[in-house]
Amino acid sequence: MAYLPISVIVMTKNNDKTLHQCLEALRPFDEVHVVDSQSQDDTLDIAARFENVSVTQFSWNGQYPKKKQWCLDYLTFHNDWILTCDADEIVSAEFVAEIGKRVIGSQTHDGFFVKSRNVVNNRIMRFGMLNTKLALFKQKMFYYPVLNDLFSGGSFEVEGHYQPLKQEKTSRIGTIDAPILHLNTQDLMQYKASHDRYVLWEADMTKYNLWPNDPILWRQMIKQFLRLSVLKSFIIFVYSYLIKGGFLDGADGWQFAKMKFDYYDAIQKRLNSL
């Protein structure tokens, strides 16, 4: 079997519900690094079933580097290109085919934004807002910055909702058109705990102006505007549900857009209380 010369990082902590699907889809890749944070479920047993997977344990000391940059600093990679993939994300055959054509040996780009389409109630959302992140890049061309966020009650071992930065201003970034799938499998208690932590962290990041710049200027301008707007939750709801056609996904489209609204509304309420 010919493997794609791309090294994949999958960060895990008690992800046995989705990890098998994630790793099964990553079989075409040369090497997969599962970087685990002392999982207590079947995560490690699942990882051991795949011949292209190696497991490394990570234990956060409460300081920088956090987990993503630690992987870039301390893992040994066979390849120049790195793909970061969450344990609840599934790469599609279309995604694999596209990066095989566009990324390998690319002389035009140093990194690519990757889009993810959500799976709600076991149904792939056809419309609505997509998440976009710089998750495919040449290892030596990007890094995750050190931020002054360790004081925040929402800060934890993995870098938050921001993109890696360019090592060089001339680094070129494209976008992969084929999306990956993001599985929403958390139960209500897990979702609320994750939601509450990120609300605290994002509110502190905005309140104290700690956000690093996005590597793309127009994206940075939009983010800056939204972070300072008291209408952010409403704008994102309208964008996902109406402009991006989330209503065409029926009740699931409403549920997803409403979750987005509730999340950003909670951040605004937290900011108002600071």
N, C-alpha and C positions, 0 to 999 in steps of 0.2 A: 504493500500500500504506500502511495506517495503522500507524504504529509506536507501540510502547509508550513513553510518556515517562519512561523509566528509563535512566540511564547505567550501563553495565557496565564493570567493571575486570577484565581478564584479565592476570594476571602470568605472564610466560613466561621460560624459559631452556632452550633445546634441547627443545622440546615438539612436534616435528613429527609424532610418532606419534599424538597425540590432538587437536591443535589444530584440524584441519579439522572434525572432528565437533563440537567445542565451539563454534566460530564459526558453523557451519551452523545449529545449534540456536538461536543468538542472533540470527538474522536478524530476528525480530519486534521487536527493541529499537531505539530511536531512535539510540543511538550506543554503540559499543564501543571502549574504550581498551585496546589491547594494550600493556602496559608491559614492555619486554623488557630482559634483562640480558645483552647481547652474545652472543646465540645464534650458534652455529657450524654449525647444521644448516639445514633448510629452513623454520624457523619464520617468518621474515620474508616469504619468498616466499608462504607460505600465507596470512598475514594480508593481503597485498596484493591477494588475489583478492576480498575482501569490501568492498562499497561503504560499509557502515556502520561500518567499522573504521578507526581511526587508530592509528599506532604511535609510541610515545615510548620513547627509550632511558633506562635508569636505570643509574647507576654508583654503587655504595655506597662511601661514604668511611670506613666502619667505625664511624660514630657514628649517633646519632639525628638526624632521623627515619629509621626503617627504611622498607622499600618500601611497605607499605600506607598508613602515615600520610603518606609523601611524596606518594603519589598524591592523597590528599585535600587536601594543602596546595598542590600545584603544578599539577595538571591543571585545565583549564577544562571545566566540565560544563554541558550545556544544561538539565539537569533537577535537581530537588531530591532525587529518590530515586536511591540508588546500590545496585547489586548487585555484590558481589565474587564472581567465579567462577574457580575454578582451571582451568588449561588441560586438565586431565584430568577435568573435570566436564561433564556434558551435561544441560541443562535439558530437562525433558519438556514435551510439549504440555499436559499437565494442570497442571504448575507454571505455565506461561505464562498459561493461562486463569485460574487462581486468583488470581495477582497482578494480572491485569487487572481482576478484579472487586473484590478486597479492598484493593489498595494505592493505586491511582490515585485521588487526591482524598480519601484517607482522613482523616477527622477524629478517629479513635479511636486510631490508633497512630502511633508515630514510627519503629518498627523491627520487624523480624520475624526470628525464628529460622528457618533453612532446614535441612531434614533431607536427608541424602544416603544413598542405598542403594548398596551396593557391587556391582560387577561382578567376579566371580572366575572365571577360566578362561572368559571370554566368556559367562558366565551371570549373569543378574541374580539376586541373592540376594533371596528372598522374605521371609526371616525373619532373625533375629539382630539384633545391636546396630546402631543407626543412629548416624551422626555428626550432631551438631546444632551449628550455629554461627550467630552473629548476622551474617548476610551481606547483609541487605537493610535499608537504613535511610536516613533523611534525612541528607544530607551534614553539615549543621551541628549535628546533634543528638548525634553520637557521635564519639569519637576513640580512637586507640590510644596508651596511656600510655608514657611514657619509663620504662624499668626499669633497674636496676643489674645488667644481665646481660652486659655486654660483655666481662667477664673470662672468661666460660665458653668452654671449647673448643668447645662446641656452638652458640654464638651465631653467627647469620649474618644475611644481608641482609633477610630477611623475618621479621616478628613471629611468635612461636611459638604454642603451643596455648593461647591465651587470647582472651577476647572484647573487642571495643571497649567503652569505658565511656561512660556517659551524660554529656552536657554539662550536663543539668539533671536533678535528682532526679525530676521529674514526668514524664519521658519514658516513654511507654507502649510495651511490647513484646509482640507476639503471635507466633504460630507458623504458618507455611505448612504445610498438611497434605500437599500433593502433594510427593513427594520429587524430588530431582534424582539423577542417576546418577554414581557415582564409578568411573572405569575404573582397574583395577589392571594397568598395563602395564609396570611397571619389571622389568628382569631382576634376577637374584639379586644381582649386584654393586651395581647402583644402589640396590636396596632396602636392602641391608646398610649402604651408606654413609649413606643418609638415616636409617635406623634408629639407627645408632651415634651420629650427630650429635645426634639428638633425645634419646637416652638420656642423653648427657652433659649436655645443656641442662636437661632436666626434673629430673634429679637435683640439679643445682646450684640450680635454682629452688626446690626443696623444702628442700634442706639449709640454704639461707640465707634462707628465708622471703621470697622475692621475688615471689610470685604476686600479681597484682592481683585484687581481688574480682570475682566474676562479677556482672553487672548484675541477676541474679535471686537473691534471698536463699536460697531452698530449694536451688537449684543450687549456690550457694556452700557451703552447709553439707555437702552430699553430697561435693563435691570436697575440702573440707577434711578430712573424715573419711577418704576414700580415700587421700589423699596421705600421711597419717600411719599408715595401716594396713599391716602387713607381709603381710596377706592380700589386698592389692589385686588382684594378678594372678589369684588364684583366684576372687575375687568377680566380677571382670569376665568371666572365662571362664564361670562358672555363669550369670551374667546373660545373656550373649550366646547361649550354646549351649543352655541349658535353659529359663530363664525367658522369653526372647524367641524360643524355638523354632528356634534355629539348626540343631539336629539334623534338622529337617525338610528342610533343604537338602542332606542327605546328606554326601558327602565334602567338598564345598566349604564347607558350614557348619562342619564340624570344622576344616578348614584355616584358615578365617577366625578362629574362636574361639581356635585354638591360636596364631595369629600375634599376637592381642591378648595372650594369656597370656605369650608369650615376650617381647613388648615391655615389659610392665610388670614382669615378673620380672627383666629386665635392668636396669631402673631401680632396683629394690630392691637388687639385688646391687651396683650402683654406689654407692648410698647407704650400704650396709653397709661399703664400702671407704673411704669418706671419713672 
